[in-house]
Amino acid sequence: MMMKAFLIDDSGAMALDWLVLTAALLGLGLAISAVVSSGVDHLSAQAMTGVATQSVVLFK
């Protein structure tokens, strides 16, 4: 009788759904950050080059 009650009980199904949903969102976030990071690296290199080539004039 206990085995039948165990097989019918579905109280843990909601926790499993949240686990799968959270794992999917984490994977999506990691994939997005991997795609965006290359563009950010390129943009920051351009900004660094632009700042490095500027000359500073000091007035006395």
CHARMM-style PDB file with segment names, atoms N, HN, CA, C and O in Angstrom:
ATOM      1  N   MET     1       0.817  -1.195   0.000  1.00  0.00      PROA
ATOM      2  CA  MET     1       0.000   0.000   0.000  1.00  0.00      PROA
ATOM      3  C   MET     1       0.863   1.262   0.000  1.00  0.00      PROA
ATOM      4  O   MET     1       0.491   2.252  -0.630  1.00  0.00      PROA
ATOM      5  N   MET     2       2.003   1.251   0.689  1.00  0.00      PROA
ATOM      6  HN  MET     2       2.305   0.447   1.201  1.00  0.00      PROA
ATOM      7  CA  MET     2       2.874   2.421   0.737  1.00  0.00      PROA
ATOM      8  C   MET     2       3.484   2.708  -0.632  1.00  0.00      PROA
ATOM      9  O   MET     2       3.668   3.867  -1.003  1.00  0.00      PROA
ATOM     10  N   MET     3       3.793   1.662  -1.374  1.00  0.00      PROA
ATOM     11  HN  MET     3       3.643   0.720  -1.073  1.00  0.00      PROA
ATOM     12  CA  MET     3       4.374   1.844  -2.701  1.00  0.00      PROA
ATOM     13  C   MET     3       3.375   2.516  -3.639  1.00  0.00      PROA
ATOM     14  O   MET     3       3.761   3.365  -4.442  1.00  0.00      PROA
ATOM     15  N   LYS     4       2.105   2.149  -3.548  1.00  0.00      PROA
ATOM     16  HN  LYS     4       1.792   1.459  -2.896  1.00  0.00      PROA
ATOM     17  CA  LYS     4       1.077   2.752  -4.392  1.00  0.00      PROA
ATOM     18  C   LYS     4       0.927   4.238  -4.060  1.00  0.00      PROA
ATOM     19  O   LYS     4       0.791   5.061  -4.966  1.00  0.00      PROA
ATOM     20  N   ALA     5       0.951   4.583  -2.795  1.00  0.00      PROA
ATOM     21  HN  ALA     5       1.062   3.915  -2.059  1.00  0.00      PROA
ATOM     22  CA  ALA     5       0.845   5.984  -2.381  1.00  0.00      PROA
ATOM     23  C   ALA     5       2.066   6.772  -2.859  1.00  0.00      PROA
ATOM     24  O   ALA     5       1.942   7.929  -3.260  1.00  0.00      PROA
ATOM     25  N   PHE     6       3.226   6.156  -2.817  1.00  0.00      PROA
ATOM     26  HN  PHE     6       3.327   5.216  -2.491  1.00  0.00      PROA
ATOM     27  CA  PHE     6       4.446   6.813  -3.284  1.00  0.00      PROA
ATOM     28  C   PHE     6       4.388   7.098  -4.784  1.00  0.00      PROA
ATOM     29  O   PHE     6       4.799   8.171  -5.225  1.00  0.00      PROA
ATOM     30  N   LEU     7       3.892   6.166  -5.555  1.00  0.00      PROA
ATOM     31  HN  LEU     7       3.558   5.294  -5.196  1.00  0.00      PROA
ATOM     32  CA  LEU     7       3.817   6.323  -7.004  1.00  0.00      PROA
ATOM     33  C   LEU     7       2.756   7.343  -7.417  1.00  0.00      PROA
ATOM     34  O   LEU     7       2.906   8.001  -8.447  1.00  0.00      PROA
ATOM     35  N   ILE     8       1.704   7.484  -6.644  1.00  0.00      PROA
ATOM     36  HN  ILE     8       1.582   6.950  -5.807  1.00  0.00      PROA
ATOM     37  CA  ILE     8       0.639   8.435  -6.963  1.00  0.00      PROA
ATOM     38  C   ILE     8       1.021   9.852  -6.553  1.00  0.00      PROA
ATOM     39  O   ILE     8       0.593  10.811  -7.195  1.00  0.00      PROA
ATOM     40  N   ASP     9       1.810  10.002  -5.507  1.00  0.00      PROA
ATOM     41  HN  ASP     9       2.157   9.222  -4.985  1.00  0.00      PROA
ATOM     42  CA  ASP     9       2.162  11.319  -4.972  1.00  0.00      PROA
ATOM     43  C   ASP     9       3.005  12.091  -5.987  1.00  0.00      PROA
ATOM     44  O   ASP     9       3.994  11.575  -6.507  1.00  0.00      PROA
ATOM     45  N   ASP    10       2.602  13.329  -6.262  1.00  0.00      PROA
ATOM     46  HN  ASP    10       1.799  13.748  -5.839  1.00  0.00      PROA
ATOM     47  CA  ASP    10       3.344  14.155  -7.212  1.00  0.00      PROA
ATOM     48  C   ASP    10       3.749  15.489  -6.586  1.00  0.00      PROA
ATOM     49  O   ASP    10       3.862  16.485  -7.301  1.00  0.00      PROA
ATOM     50  N   SER    11       3.964  15.534  -5.304  1.00  0.00      PROA
ATOM     51  HN  SER    11       3.872  14.725  -4.724  1.00  0.00      PROA
ATOM     52  CA  SER    11       4.277  16.789  -4.625  1.00  0.00      PROA
ATOM     53  C   SER    11       5.671  17.307  -4.980  1.00  0.00      PROA
ATOM     54  O   SER    11       5.910  18.507  -4.842  1.00  0.00      PROA
ATOM     55  N   GLY    12       6.581  16.481  -5.420  1.00  0.00      PROA
ATOM     56  HN  GLY    12       6.387  15.507  -5.532  1.00  0.00      PROA
ATOM     57  CA  GLY    12       7.924  16.919  -5.780  1.00  0.00      PROA
ATOM     58  C   GLY    12       8.050  17.373  -7.228  1.00  0.00      PROA
ATOM     59  O   GLY    12       9.113  17.837  -7.640  1.00  0.00      PROA
ATOM     60  N   ALA    13       6.987  17.246  -7.995  1.00  0.00      PROA
ATOM     61  HN  ALA    13       6.124  16.869  -7.659  1.00  0.00      PROA
ATOM     62  CA  ALA    13       7.045  17.597  -9.412  1.00  0.00      PROA
ATOM     63  C   ALA    13       7.274  19.089  -9.615  1.00  0.00      PROA
ATOM     64  O   ALA    13       7.974  19.485 -10.547  1.00  0.00      PROA
ATOM     65  N   MET    14       6.699  19.912  -8.766  1.00  0.00      PROA
ATOM     66  HN  MET    14       6.130  19.590  -8.010  1.00  0.00      PROA
ATOM     67  CA  MET    14       6.859  21.362  -8.902  1.00  0.00      PROA
ATOM     68  C   MET    14       8.307  21.767  -8.640  1.00  0.00      PROA
ATOM     69  O   MET    14       8.841  22.635  -9.330  1.00  0.00      PROA
ATOM     70  N   ALA    15       8.940  21.153  -7.660  1.00  0.00      PROA
ATOM     71  HN  ALA    15       8.507  20.448  -7.099  1.00  0.00      PROA
ATOM     72  CA  ALA    15      10.344  21.458  -7.376  1.00  0.00      PROA
ATOM     73  C   ALA    15      11.229  21.058  -8.553  1.00  0.00      PROA
ATOM     74  O   ALA    15      12.180  21.767  -8.886  1.00  0.00      PROA
ATOM     75  N   LEU    16      10.929  19.962  -9.161  1.00  0.00      PROA
ATOM     76  HN  LEU    16      10.158  19.386  -8.890  1.00  0.00      PROA
ATOM     77  CA  LEU    16      11.701  19.514 -10.325  1.00  0.00      PROA
ATOM     78  C   LEU    16      11.514  20.467 -11.499  1.00  0.00      PROA
ATOM     79  O   LEU    16      12.465  20.762 -12.223  1.00  0.00      PROA
ATOM     80  N   ASP    17      10.294  20.945 -11.685  1.00  0.00      PROA
ATOM     81  HN  ASP    17       9.522  20.705 -11.097  1.00  0.00      PROA
ATOM     82  CA  ASP    17      10.047  21.917 -12.759  1.00  0.00      PROA
ATOM     83  C   ASP    17      10.857  23.188 -12.542  1.00  0.00      PROA
ATOM     84  O   ASP    17      11.446  23.716 -13.485  1.00  0.00      PROA
ATOM     85  N   TRP    18      10.894  23.687 -11.303  1.00  0.00      PROA
ATOM     86  HN  TRP    18      10.416  23.259 -10.536  1.00  0.00      PROA
ATOM     87  CA  TRP    18      11.668  24.895 -11.001  1.00  0.00      PROA
ATOM     88  C   TRP    18      13.153  24.654 -11.188  1.00  0.00      PROA
ATOM     89  O   TRP    18      13.875  25.549 -11.629  1.00  0.00      PROA
ATOM     90  N   LEU    19      13.615  23.471 -10.863  1.00  0.00      PROA
ATOM     91  HN  LEU    19      13.028  22.745 -10.505  1.00  0.00      PROA
ATOM     92  CA  LEU    19      15.023  23.140 -11.045  1.00  0.00      PROA
ATOM     93  C   LEU    19      15.398  23.175 -12.526  1.00  0.00      PROA
ATOM     94  O   LEU    19      16.432  23.730 -12.898  1.00  0.00      PROA
ATOM     95  N   VAL    20      14.569  22.593 -13.351  1.00  0.00      PROA
ATOM     96  HN  VAL    20      13.728  22.142 -13.049  1.00  0.00      PROA
ATOM     97  CA  VAL    20      14.828  22.572 -14.791  1.00  0.00      PROA
ATOM     98  C   VAL    20      14.752  23.991 -15.363  1.00  0.00      PROA
ATOM     99  O   VAL    20      15.583  24.368 -16.190  1.00  0.00      PROA
ATOM    100  N   LEU    21      13.773  24.771 -14.934  1.00  0.00      PROA
ATOM    101  HN  LEU    21      13.098  24.465 -14.262  1.00  0.00      PROA
ATOM    102  CA  LEU    21      13.627  26.145 -15.409  1.00  0.00      PROA
ATOM    103  C   LEU    21      14.823  26.992 -14.995  1.00  0.00      PROA
ATOM    104  O   LEU    21      15.335  27.772 -15.797  1.00  0.00      PROA
ATOM    105  N   THR    22      15.265  26.847 -13.770  1.00  0.00      PROA
ATOM    106  HN  THR    22      14.849  26.213 -13.119  1.00  0.00      PROA
ATOM    107  CA  THR    22      16.419  27.609 -13.289  1.00  0.00      PROA
ATOM    108  C   THR    22      17.690  27.214 -14.033  1.00  0.00      PROA
ATOM    109  O   THR    22      18.498  28.077 -14.376  1.00  0.00      PROA
ATOM    110  N   ALA    23      17.872  25.940 -14.281  1.00  0.00      PROA
ATOM    111  HN  ALA    23      17.215  25.239 -14.003  1.00  0.00      PROA
ATOM    112  CA  ALA    23      19.045  25.484 -15.033  1.00  0.00      PROA
ATOM    113  C   ALA    23      19.015  26.018 -16.466  1.00  0.00      PROA
ATOM    114  O   ALA    23      20.056  26.379 -17.015  1.00  0.00      PROA
ATOM    115  N   ALA    24      17.844  26.068 -17.065  1.00  0.00      PROA
ATOM    116  HN  ALA    24      16.999  25.774 -16.619  1.00  0.00      PROA
ATOM    117  CA  ALA    24      17.728  26.597 -18.430  1.00  0.00      PROA
ATOM    118  C   ALA    24      18.056  28.091 -18.459  1.00  0.00      PROA
ATOM    119  O   ALA    24      18.742  28.558 -19.368  1.00  0.00      PROA
ATOM    120  N   LEU    25      17.575  28.829 -17.481  1.00  0.00      PROA
ATOM    121  HN  LEU    25      17.018  28.450 -16.742  1.00  0.00      PROA
ATOM    122  CA  LEU    25      17.872  30.261 -17.430  1.00  0.00      PROA
ATOM    123  C   LEU    25      19.355  30.512 -17.176  1.00  0.00      PROA
ATOM    124  O   LEU    25      19.934  31.438 -17.746  1.00  0.00      PROA
ATOM    125  N   LEU    26      19.959  29.714 -16.346  1.00  0.00      PROA
ATOM    126  HN  LEU    26      19.489  28.962 -15.883  1.00  0.00      PROA
ATOM    127  CA  LEU    26      21.396  29.845 -16.098  1.00  0.00      PROA
ATOM    128  C   LEU    26      22.184  29.561 -17.378  1.00  0.00      PROA
ATOM    129  O   LEU    26      23.113  30.298 -17.708  1.00  0.00      PROA
ATOM    130  N   GLY    27      21.827  28.517 -18.087  1.00  0.00      PROA
ATOM    131  HN  GLY    27      21.072  27.919 -17.819  1.00  0.00      PROA
ATOM    132  CA  GLY    27      22.492  28.201 -19.348  1.00  0.00      PROA
ATOM    133  C   GLY    27      22.314  29.292 -20.383  1.00  0.00      PROA
ATOM    134  O   GLY    27      23.247  29.606 -21.122  1.00  0.00      PROA
ATOM    135  N   LEU    28      21.125  29.874 -20.445  1.00  0.00      PROA
ATOM    136  HN  LEU    28      20.367  29.619 -19.844  1.00  0.00      PROA
ATOM    137  CA  LEU    28      20.871  30.967 -21.384  1.00  0.00      PROA
ATOM    138  C   LEU    28      21.694  32.190 -21.023  1.00  0.00      PROA
ATOM    139  O   LEU    28      22.228  32.861 -21.905  1.00  0.00      PROA
ATOM    140  N   GLY    29      21.800  32.485 -19.740  1.00  0.00      PROA
ATOM    141  HN  GLY    29      21.366  31.940 -19.023  1.00  0.00      PROA
ATOM    142  CA  GLY    29      22.615  33.619 -19.298  1.00  0.00      PROA
ATOM    143  C   GLY    29      24.082  33.428 -19.634  1.00  0.00      PROA
ATOM    144  O   GLY    29      24.746  34.373 -20.061  1.00  0.00      PROA
ATOM    145  N   LEU    30      24.593  32.233 -19.449  1.00  0.00      PROA
ATOM    146  HN  LEU    30      24.054  31.466 -19.102  1.00  0.00      PROA
ATOM    147  CA  LEU    30      25.987  31.956 -19.789  1.00  0.00      PROA
ATOM    148  C   LEU    30      26.220  32.058 -21.298  1.00  0.00      PROA
ATOM    149  O   LEU    30      27.254  32.565 -21.734  1.00  0.00      PROA
ATOM    150  N   ALA    31      25.277  31.587 -22.083  1.00  0.00      PROA
ATOM    151  HN  ALA    31      24.436  31.175 -21.729  1.00  0.00      PROA
ATOM    152  CA  ALA    31      25.412  31.670 -23.536  1.00  0.00      PROA
ATOM    153  C   ALA    31      25.391  33.123 -24.001  1.00  0.00      PROA
ATOM    154  O   ALA    31      26.166  33.502 -24.879  1.00  0.00      PROA
ATOM    155  N   ILE    32      24.523  33.930 -23.427  1.00  0.00      PROA
ATOM    156  HN  ILE    32      23.894  33.622 -22.713  1.00  0.00      PROA
ATOM    157  CA  ILE    32      24.452  35.339 -23.800  1.00  0.00      PROA
ATOM    158  C   ILE    32      25.739  36.061 -23.412  1.00  0.00      PROA
ATOM    159  O   ILE    32      26.260  36.864 -24.186  1.00  0.00      PROA
ATOM    160  N   SER    33      26.250  35.777 -22.218  1.00  0.00      PROA
ATOM    161  HN  SER    33      25.827  35.125 -21.589  1.00  0.00      PROA
ATOM    162  CA  SER    33      27.482  36.447 -21.793  1.00  0.00      PROA
ATOM    163  C   SER    33      28.666  36.038 -22.667  1.00  0.00      PROA
ATOM    164  O   SER    33      29.564  36.849 -22.895  1.00  0.00      PROA
ATOM    165  N   ALA    34      28.688  34.817 -23.153  1.00  0.00      PROA
ATOM    166  HN  ALA    34      27.959  34.158 -22.968  1.00  0.00      PROA
ATOM    167  CA  ALA    34      29.767  34.383 -24.041  1.00  0.00      PROA
ATOM    168  C   ALA    34      29.710  35.121 -25.374  1.00  0.00      PROA
ATOM    169  O   ALA    34      30.747  35.469 -25.939  1.00  0.00      PROA
ATOM    170  N   VAL    35      28.513  35.358 -25.873  1.00  0.00      PROA
ATOM    171  HN  VAL    35      27.670  35.076 -25.414  1.00  0.00      PROA
ATOM    172  CA  VAL    35      28.358  36.055 -27.152  1.00  0.00      PROA
ATOM    173  C   VAL    35      28.693  37.538 -27.011  1.00  0.00      PROA
ATOM    174  O   VAL    35      29.346  38.116 -27.881  1.00  0.00      PROA
ATOM    175  N   VAL    36      28.246  38.150 -25.921  1.00  0.00      PROA
ATOM    176  HN  VAL    36      27.716  37.680 -25.215  1.00  0.00      PROA
ATOM    177  CA  VAL    36      28.425  39.588 -25.735  1.00  0.00      PROA
ATOM    178  C   VAL    36      29.871  39.932 -25.360  1.00  0.00      PROA
ATOM    179  O   VAL    36      30.349  41.018 -25.689  1.00  0.00      PROA
ATOM    180  N   SER    37      30.559  39.034 -24.687  1.00  0.00      PROA
ATOM    181  HN  SER    37      30.170  38.152 -24.420  1.00  0.00      PROA
ATOM    182  CA  SER    37      31.900  39.353 -24.185  1.00  0.00      PROA
ATOM    183  C   SER    37      32.889  39.676 -25.301  1.00  0.00      PROA
ATOM    184  O   SER    37      33.760  40.527 -25.115  1.00  0.00      PROA
ATOM    185  N   SER    38      32.778  39.027 -26.444  1.00  0.00      PROA
ATOM    186  HN  SER    38      32.070  38.336 -26.595  1.00  0.00      PROA
ATOM    187  CA  SER    38      33.710  39.326 -27.536  1.00  0.00      PROA
ATOM    188  C   SER    38      33.496  40.744 -28.065  1.00  0.00      PROA
ATOM    189  O   SER    38      34.461  41.440 -28.379  1.00  0.00      PROA
ATOM    190  N   GLY    39      32.256  41.169 -28.163  1.00  0.00      PROA
ATOM    191  HN  GLY    39      31.472  40.603 -27.908  1.00  0.00      PROA
ATOM    192  CA  GLY    39      31.970  42.527 -28.606  1.00  0.00      PROA
ATOM    193  C   GLY    39      32.443  43.561 -27.608  1.00  0.00      PROA
ATOM    194  O   GLY    39      32.953  44.613 -27.992  1.00  0.00      PROA
ATOM    195  N   VAL    40      32.277  43.269 -26.328  1.00  0.00      PROA
ATOM    196  HN  VAL    40      31.862  42.414 -26.016  1.00  0.00      PROA
ATOM    197  CA  VAL    40      32.724  44.194 -25.287  1.00  0.00      PROA
ATOM    198  C   VAL    40      34.247  44.290 -25.280  1.00  0.00      PROA
ATOM    199  O   VAL    40      34.793  45.377 -25.091  1.00  0.00      PROA
ATOM    200  N   ASP    41      34.931  43.183 -25.481  1.00  0.00      PROA
ATOM    201  HN  ASP    41      34.487  42.300 -25.635  1.00  0.00      PROA
ATOM    202  CA  ASP    41      36.396  43.202 -25.550  1.00  0.00      PROA
ATOM    203  C   ASP    41      36.871  44.081 -26.702  1.00  0.00      PROA
ATOM    204  O   ASP    41      37.803  44.869 -26.545  1.00  0.00      PROA
ATOM    205  N   HSD    42      36.234  43.945 -27.846  1.00  0.00      PROA
ATOM    206  HN  HSD    42      35.477  43.304 -27.974  1.00  0.00      PROA
ATOM    207  CA  HSD    42      36.616  44.731 -29.015  1.00  0.00      PROA
ATOM    208  C   HSD    42      36.360  46.225 -28.771  1.00  0.00      PROA
ATOM    209  O   HSD    42      37.197  47.066 -29.099  1.00  0.00      PROA
ATOM    210  N   LEU    43      35.213  46.540 -28.200  1.00  0.00      PROA
ATOM    211  HN  LEU    43      34.533  45.858 -27.933  1.00  0.00      PROA
ATOM    212  CA  LEU    43      34.864  47.934 -27.940  1.00  0.00      PROA
ATOM    213  C   LEU    43      35.801  48.559 -26.910  1.00  0.00      PROA
ATOM    214  O   LEU    43      36.199  49.715 -27.054  1.00  0.00      PROA
ATOM    215  N   SER    44      36.154  47.806 -25.878  1.00  0.00      PROA
ATOM    216  HN  SER    44      35.831  46.867 -25.760  1.00  0.00      PROA
ATOM    217  CA  SER    44      37.064  48.348 -24.869  1.00  0.00      PROA
ATOM    218  C   SER    44      38.475  48.538 -25.430  1.00  0.00      PROA
ATOM    219  O   SER    44      39.176  49.466 -25.026  1.00  0.00      PROA
ATOM    220  N   ALA    45      38.898  47.675 -26.350  1.00  0.00      PROA
ATOM    221  HN  ALA    45      38.328  46.921 -26.678  1.00  0.00      PROA
ATOM    222  CA  ALA    45      40.207  47.846 -26.988  1.00  0.00      PROA
ATOM    223  C   ALA    45      40.217  49.109 -27.845  1.00  0.00      PROA
ATOM    224  O   ALA    45      41.216  49.827 -27.878  1.00  0.00      PROA
ATOM    225  N   GLN    46      39.121  49.382 -28.534  1.00  0.00      PROA
ATOM    226  HN  GLN    46      38.309  48.798 -28.508  1.00  0.00      PROA
ATOM    227  CA  GLN    46      39.031  50.608 -29.330  1.00  0.00      PROA
ATOM    228  C   GLN    46      39.062  51.841 -28.426  1.00  0.00      PROA
ATOM    229  O   GLN    46      39.719  52.830 -28.750  1.00  0.00      PROA
ATOM    230  N   ALA    47      38.369  51.789 -27.317  1.00  0.00      PROA
ATOM    231  HN  ALA    47      37.835  50.986 -27.054  1.00  0.00      PROA
ATOM    232  CA  ALA    47      38.361  52.923 -26.390  1.00  0.00      PROA
ATOM    233  C   ALA    47      39.746  53.147 -25.805  1.00  0.00      PROA
ATOM    234  O   ALA    47      40.180  54.290 -25.659  1.00  0.00      PROA
ATOM    235  N   MET    48      40.449  52.061 -25.465  1.00  0.00      PROA
ATOM    236  HN  MET    48      40.096  51.133 -25.583  1.00  0.00      PROA
ATOM    237  CA  MET    48      41.789  52.175 -24.916  1.00  0.00      PROA
ATOM    238  C   MET    48      42.743  52.798 -25.941  1.00  0.00      PROA
ATOM    239  O   MET    48      43.575  53.634 -25.590  1.00  0.00      PROA
ATOM    240  N   THR    49      42.622  52.394 -27.185  1.00  0.00      PROA
ATOM    241  HN  THR    49      41.946  51.715 -27.470  1.00  0.00      PROA
ATOM    242  CA  THR    49      43.463  52.958 -28.235  1.00  0.00      PROA
ATOM    243  C   THR    49      43.166  54.445 -28.425  1.00  0.00      PROA
ATOM    244  O   THR    49      44.082  55.250 -28.592  1.00  0.00      PROA
ATOM    245  N   GLY    50      41.902  54.795 -28.398  1.00  0.00      PROA
ATOM    246  HN  GLY    50      41.159  54.141 -28.261  1.00  0.00      PROA
ATOM    247  CA  GLY    50      41.526  56.195 -28.555  1.00  0.00      PROA
ATOM    248  C   GLY    50      42.037  57.061 -27.420  1.00  0.00      PROA
ATOM    249  O   GLY    50      42.486  58.183 -27.654  1.00  0.00      PROA
ATOM    250  N   VAL    51      41.978  56.570 -26.216  1.00  0.00      PROA
ATOM    251  HN  VAL    51      41.613  55.659 -26.026  1.00  0.00      PROA
ATOM    252  CA  VAL    51      42.460  57.335 -25.066  1.00  0.00      PROA
ATOM    253  C   VAL    51      43.986  57.410 -25.075  1.00  0.00      PROA
ATOM    254  O   VAL    51      44.555  58.444 -24.724  1.00  0.00      PROA
ATOM    255  N   ALA    52      44.642  56.342 -25.467  1.00  0.00      PROA
ATOM    256  HN  ALA    52      44.180  55.503 -25.752  1.00  0.00      PROA
ATOM    257  CA  ALA    52      46.099  56.298 -25.451  1.00  0.00      PROA
ATOM    258  C   ALA    52      46.710  57.232 -26.496  1.00  0.00      PROA
ATOM    259  O   ALA    52      47.828  57.715 -26.312  1.00  0.00      PROA
ATOM    260  N   THR    53      46.004  57.487 -27.570  1.00  0.00      PROA
ATOM    261  HN  THR    53      45.096  57.095 -27.719  1.00  0.00      PROA
ATOM    262  CA  THR    53      46.555  58.338 -28.635  1.00  0.00      PROA
ATOM    263  C   THR    53      46.284  59.825 -28.430  1.00  0.00      PROA
ATOM    264  O   THR    53      46.769  60.655 -29.199  1.00  0.00      PROA
ATOM    265  N   GLN    54      45.523  60.163 -27.411  1.00  0.00      PROA
ATOM    266  HN  GLN    54      45.129  59.489 -26.786  1.00  0.00      PROA
ATOM    267  CA  GLN    54      45.237  61.571 -27.125  1.00  0.00      PROA
ATOM    268  C   GLN    54      46.456  62.236 -26.473  1.00  0.00      PROA
ATOM    269  O   GLN    54      47.153  61.637 -25.654  1.00  0.00      PROA
ATOM    270  N   SER    55      46.679  63.453 -26.853  1.00  0.00      PROA
ATOM    271  HN  SER    55      46.113  63.940 -27.518  1.00  0.00      PROA
ATOM    272  CA  SER    55      47.780  64.192 -26.225  1.00  0.00      PROA
ATOM    273  C   SER    55      47.195  65.141 -25.175  1.00  0.00      PROA
ATOM    274  O   SER    55      46.087  65.656 -25.323  1.00  0.00      PROA
ATOM    275  N   VAL    56      47.959  65.352 -24.131  1.00  0.00      PROA
ATOM    276  HN  VAL    56      48.860  64.934 -24.011  1.00  0.00      PROA
ATOM    277  CA  VAL    56      47.550  66.220 -23.038  1.00  0.00      PROA
ATOM    278  C   VAL    56      48.456  67.441 -23.033  1.00  0.00      PROA
ATOM    279  O   VAL    56      49.682  67.327 -23.021  1.00  0.00      PROA
ATOM    280  N   VAL    57      47.835  68.598 -23.043  1.00  0.00      PROA
ATOM    281  HN  VAL    57      46.840  68.691 -23.053  1.00  0.00      PROA
ATOM    282  CA  VAL    57      48.588  69.857 -23.019  1.00  0.00      PROA
ATOM    283  C   VAL    57      48.412  70.480 -21.654  1.00  0.00      PROA
ATOM    284  O   VAL    57      47.289  70.740 -21.219  1.00  0.00      PROA
ATOM    285  N   LEU    58      49.524  70.722 -20.974  1.00  0.00      PROA
ATOM    286  HN  LEU    58      50.436  70.511 -21.327  1.00  0.00      PROA
ATOM    287  CA  LEU    58      49.483  71.336 -19.658  1.00  0.00      PROA
ATOM    288  C   LEU    58      49.800  72.805 -19.762  1.00  0.00      PROA
ATOM    289  O   LEU    58      50.797  73.172 -20.384  1.00  0.00      PROA
ATOM    290  N   PHE    59      49.000  73.648 -19.183  1.00  0.00      PROA
ATOM    291  HN  PHE    59      48.190  73.351 -18.677  1.00  0.00      PROA
ATOM    292  CA  PHE    59      49.223  75.095 -19.183  1.00  0.00      PROA
ATOM    293  C   PHE    59      49.799  75.513 -17.833  1.00  0.00      PROA
ATOM    294  O   PHE    59      49.389  75.004 -16.790  1.00  0.00      PROA
ATOM    295  N   LYS    60      50.738  76.430 -17.862  1.00  0.00      PROA
ATOM    296  HN  LYS    60      51.071  76.843 -18.709  1.00  0.00      PROA
ATOM    297  CA  LYS    60      51.299  76.943 -16.604  1.00  0.00      PROA
ATOM    298  C   LYS    60      50.838  78.333 -16.352  1.00  0.00      PROA
ATOM    299  OT1 LYS    60      51.206  78.932 -15.341  1.00  0.00      PROA
TER     300      LYS     60
END
